[in-house]
Amino acid sequence: MSKEKITSADIEDIIIDRIERQEYLPGEMISSERSLSQIYGVSRQTVRNAIESLVKRRYLTRIQGKGTFVKKAESNKVALGVLNESENASFTSLVRNFGIEISNKLLCTGKIEGSRYFSHKLGLNPDEPIYGIHRIRYGNREPLAIEYTYLPLKFFPDIAGYNFERVSLYDYMASKNHLPCNFRETMTMMSADRKMSSHLRLTDENIVNHIEIFGYDSSGNLVEYTESYSRPDRLEVRFVTSR
């Protein structure tokens, strides 16, 4: 279609198509009105009309002072699944009261090189780069767990461009065809140190669930190593075994 004939309905279709093809992930901020108007050669009002329509249709959501974001599925507000966002792991960590809203706070992210420990955990050579994501998981703004996640950078070369406070890590991994679908986990109980207790707002109880998670994609690649530390007074961990 020529640029002169592009309408607000066309812009809606383009944005929906990008969402369905996972070019825009749930929670990701879309391009600004100015950028979209320049890309498609239309007025900002045409773009604004399209975005307002998509907000009403619940494809997008606006946050004052921050921008316009792809709306997350409502199911994200029902149950946590396992702490690393999968519903397919061999265990399920259930929030004791359903209907909570899950949110994240990033502590730090970045490229890691030369770590023998994490290279060993991910089955990589020491010279292969790794990407680390450290975050706190919240339920109704109350801290539930701290997660330290490490991924082989060779599978996710553009990962630094995503904000995982808003974008689901597993949605991103799925868009790269490396969604973890098979897991190996171990769990222990341990004492929380002062920093961990502060992050999780622990008071009388300083024992946490320590869960070590290895995630494999459908091709058998080890694509995730996560160390999760959760509050036993807020999360119930259930292991499901088969005979």
Beta strands, then each sheet from edge to edge (+ up, - down):
strand 1: 60-63
strand 2: 67-70
strand 3: 91-95
strand 4: 102-112
strand 5: 130-139
strand 6: 142-152
strand 7: 182-191
strand 8: 207-216
strand 9: 222-230
strand 10: 235-239
sheet 1: 1+ 2-
sheet 2: 3+ 10-
sheet 3: 4+ 5- 6+ 9- 8+ 7-
end
